[in-house]
Amino acid sequence: MSLQAQGVYFTDNDIEWCDQRAEILSGLSQYPRRISSKYFYDEVGSKLFEDITELPEYYPTRMEIQLLENYQDEIANAAGEDCVLVEYGSGASKKIQVLLDSIRPAAYVPLDISKTFLIDSAVALKKRFPWLNIHASCVDYQQPVTLPETLPKGLRANQQTVAFFPGSSLGNFDPKGAMSFLTNVRKTVGSKGALLIGLDLVKPHRVLNAAYNDSQGVTAEFNLNILRHLNALGRGSFNLEYFEHDAFFNGMDSRIEMHLVSKIDQVVTLFDRSFSFKCDERIVTEYSYKFEIDRFAGMAWQAGFRCQHVWSDAGSNYALIWLASREDWGD
């Protein structure tokens, strides 16, 4: 049965793997070596991340869902009637389910880089919400996003576009990249649009370190899976047994750092290129910046948004922030 017959419109934006090849090789040629965190999310990695969100040490998902449940009526009021709801990095579309019945969007546009996982999630969501118009789009949302052509033109022109970016995923960008991302979102939603974003706030280091070093080793498996993904993309020879997971909070830069550490001296091939690793040499796979609300509001203002609502837990550990487009920003 076709996707459209199942009530799901799908746009495959044919992500340029040649550009990804250049990006991967460039990152591995730097010192310290880098792999973009977006390469965590093949089908296996996406499923592992969903497992991480269920771990007792990993608090962000539970806190964010609780806030969504507590404030869903206020969020729906801010979204207005019949909005176009666009979720960046939709994954399994779990969090958005808290809001759908309250918001009742005219259309839901999940954006994700993992094609198979995106399709499976969209089909499952349609079964749970038969009334929902789903226009899934396989994209690299770190680049500028254009809304899919499957959306009716009148809908795109006349309804408020509300972006949803949960999970404190903005923390995966460095400050310059975060500003670029917010600016691109502002361009996508337009002068009448909005962004609902989840942010992990600064808190005691022991809590942060535990969240990225779970006792079951799921985060370690998730981190190592990025090498398996690269092997599949570029005919690579990474041996996962020769690398180990390391994650820690860097207080000076207010970020969690995730690394893969070579256990031995070794040579790895990828895309027909050879890379030599010394024992204990590191590959940076993720930065996860932690935020202060006032500083973030200043960043959002520069990107064309104004901070309209802040919803946080009693301990100020996590926040949902509603950003409305600044109409004086100059589209």
N, C-alpha and C positions, 0 to 999 in steps of 0.2 A: 504494500500500500504506500502511495506517495505521501510525502510530508504534508502537502497541501490538502490531500484527502483527509488527513488526520487533524486538519485545522491549524497547521503551523506553516507560516511562510518562512523561507530560509534563504539568506543571501550569503554566498561564499565569495569573499573578496579576494580570493587567490593571493594569499600572503606571499610576498616575494621571497622565496627561499634563497635566491642568490644574494639578496641583501642580508638575510639572516646569516648566511655563510660568512660574508664579509664581517658582520658584527661579531660573530663568535670567534673567528680567527683573530680579529683585532683585540678582543678582550683577553684572549689567552696569550697574546704577544706582549701585553702590558706587564708592568711590575708595580704593585702586586697584580697577579693574574686575576681576571674577572670573568664571570659568566652572568649575564643578565638573569634576574630572578624570573622573568617571564618563561624561561625554558624549564622551569619546574613543571609546567602545566601541559604535559602530554596527558593521555587518558589515564595512565597509571598514577602520575603525579597529582592530577585533579582528585582522584579517588582517595589518595593518601592524605591530601589536605583536608578532605571532608572528615577523615578519621581523626586528624589532629584536632579539629574543632570540637570533638566529643571528649577529649582527654581532660582529666581533672585539673591538670596544671595549666591548661590553656583557657584562661579566663575571658579573652576578648569576645568570643562568640556568645557565651552565656550572657555577659553584661549587655552586649548590643541588642540581643533578642529581647531581653527584659525591658530595655528602654523602648524598643519598637512597640512592644505590647502595651507598656504603660502610657505611651504618648501617641498611639496610632490615630486617635481622633483629632488631636491637634495637628498632626502631620497631614492627615487627610484634608483638614480645613485649609492648611497652607497650600496644598496641591490644587485645590479647587476641583470643579467638575470636569470630567472627560479629558484629563490631561494625557499626554503621551509620556509614558514612564520608561526611561532608558536606564538599564542597569549595566554599569561598567564592571567587567570581570564577574559575570553572573554565576559561574560555577554550577552548583546544583540548584540554584534559585530557591534556597531554603528561606533566607531572611525576608525576601520580598513577599513570601506567602503570608507573613504576619500582616502586611499592609494591604493586600489586594482587595479584600472584601470591604475595607474602609474607604480606600481611594476609588475603587472601581474605574480604573483608567480606560480611556477609549482604545488604547493599544499599549502593549508591553513589548519593549525592544531589548532582549538580553544580548549583551556583547561579550564574546569570549574568544580566546585564541585556540582553544582545544575543540576542534570541529565535532568529533564523535561525541564527546561529553556534552557539548552544547546541544546537539540534536536530541540526544537521549533525555536530557533535562527538560527541554522544551516540550517534547511529546508527553513526558510524565506530568508536567505542569498543566498542560491542556486537559488531560484526563481529570485532574483534580478541580480545575476551574474551567468547565466547558464554555462558559460565556466569554472567556478572555481571548482577545485578538492578539496573537503572538507573532512577532516579526523578528525572528532570530537572525543575528548577523555575526559571522566568523571574522573577527578583526583583531589586529594588534592595537589595542586601545591606547598604547603609549604614543601612537601617532594620531594626528587629527582624524576625527570621526565624522563621517557623513551619514545621516540617517538613511536607512534602506529605501530603495525606490518602491518596494512593495507596500509601503505606507501610502494610503490615499493622499493625493496632493493637497486636497482641502484640509485634511486632518493635520498635515505638517504645517500648513500655513496659518491655521486659525486657532489651534489649541495650544495651551501652555505646555512646554516641554520641561519635564522634571527629570534630572539626572539623579541616580542613586549610586553611591560609591561606598559600600560598607567595608567592614573588616580592617579599618585603618590601613588600607592598602596604599594610601598616599605616602605612608612612611617608607615604602620601598623605593621611592625616588629620592635622589639627593635634593637639596634645597632648590637648585636651579631647575632640575627636572620637575619638581613639584609645582613650581611656578608655571612652567611651560604646560604641564598637564591641566592645571586649573584654567589657564588662559584658553586652551583648546576646548575644554568643556564649555566655557562661557560662550565661545563662538558657536558651538553646536547647539546649545539651548536657546541662544538669542536674547534679545533685550527684555523679553517678557518671561524668561525661563528661570529655573532655580536648580540648586544642587543640594541634596541631602547627603551628608558625608559623615562617616564614623571615624573617630580619632581615638587612638590609645594615648592616654595622658601620662606624663612623667610620674613615677611612683618608686617605691623602694626597690633597690637593685635585686634583692633576693627573689622577689616576685617575678620580675622580668626574666632573670636567668632561668628560673624553674620552668617558665612557660615555653622556653625554647630548648630545654634539655629534659624531656619527659622520661619518666622511669621505664616506660614500655619501649622506648627507642623508635617510636613512630616518626618523630621529627628527623632523627638521624637517617632513617630509611628514605624519607621524603627528600632530604638534602642529597643523598647519594644517588637517588633516581635521576637527578639532572644529568649525571654522567651517562646513564643508560640511554636517556633521551638523545644526548649528543651522539652517542654511538650509532643510534638509528638514523639520525639526520645526516651524518657525515662519514659513514663507514668507519667509525672510530674503534680504537682498541683500549679504551679505558677499562681497567680491571677494578671493579668496585671494592674488591677485597684489599686493594693496595692504598685505599684512601679512608680517612675517618672524619666524622662530623665533629665540629667544634663551634660552639655558640657562646657569646658572652656580651654583657652590656658595657659599652664604651661611654662612660659618664661624661668625658670631655665633649664628645659630639652628640650626646643624648640619643644614642641609637644602639640597638642590638645588632651585632655582626654575626653572620653565619659564614663559616669557612669550611672548605674541605682540605684536609692536610695529608700530604703524601707520606706514607709510612716508610717508603724506601726510595733510593735513587732509581729512577725509571725513565723510559722513553715511551711516549704515547703518540699514536698517529691519529689524525682527524682531517678529513677533506684532503687527504694525500699530503698533509704537512706533518712534520715531526716536532714534538715538544719534549724537551728534557726537563725532568723534575728532580730536584734534590730532596733527600729525606727531610721532612718537616716543612717543605715549601708549601705555601698556601694558595688556594683559589678562593676568592671572595664570591659567594653566591647570593648573598642578600644583606642589605642594610634595612633595618626597620626603625625609623626615627620615631621618637616619642614627642608629644606636642604639649605646648602651653597655649591655652585658648586665646589669650590676648595677642600673642605673636602670630598665631595662625590667622586671626581675624585681619591683621595688618597685611599678611600675604594675600589673603582672599580679596581684600579691597583693591590691591594693585592689579589683580587678575580680572577685575571687573565685577566682583560680587560684594554685597554688603551682608554682614552677619545679622540675621533677623531673629533667630531663635537658637537657644542652646539648651539641650536636655542632657543632664548628667546624673550619675548615681550619687548617693549620699557621700561617698568617700572621694568623689572627684577622680575616679580611676579611668573612666571612659566617658566619651561624650558623643552625642549626635548633634550635628549643627546644620541648621537650615540657612543656606545662602541664597539670597535673591539677587537676580541680575541688576547691576547698576545701569539704569537707562541713560545716564550721562557719560558712560564709558567710551562711547564713540565707535559704534559698529560700522 
